């Protein structure tokens, strides 16, 4: 993934509309997912790692038992870019595939 420019406020609003479940938190977008079991959450995190590695853009991940929080920002730019929302979309697709495991 390339390293695009900072998004305008209008672009942020538009991208957030396309990523339900993700919320702004400072200069990041975050999503928290509650899984049925600890191992289901860990399995999801492993799949997230593969998606992120393929995309070349990695989320910060917090695991608290069966709750996984993903946070995206373009660290090298210190802001949100299109790359963050592209990866959020990929992670949403992954979550849809893993949906039977989550409490969502």
Secondary structure as UniProt FT lines:
FT   HELIX           9..17
FT   TURN            20..21
FT   STRAND          23..25
FT   TURN            26..27
FT   STRAND          28..35
FT   HELIX           38..55
FT   STRAND          60..64
FT   TURN            65..66
FT   STRAND          67..72
FT   TURN            75..78
FT   HELIX           82..97
FT   TURN            98..101
//
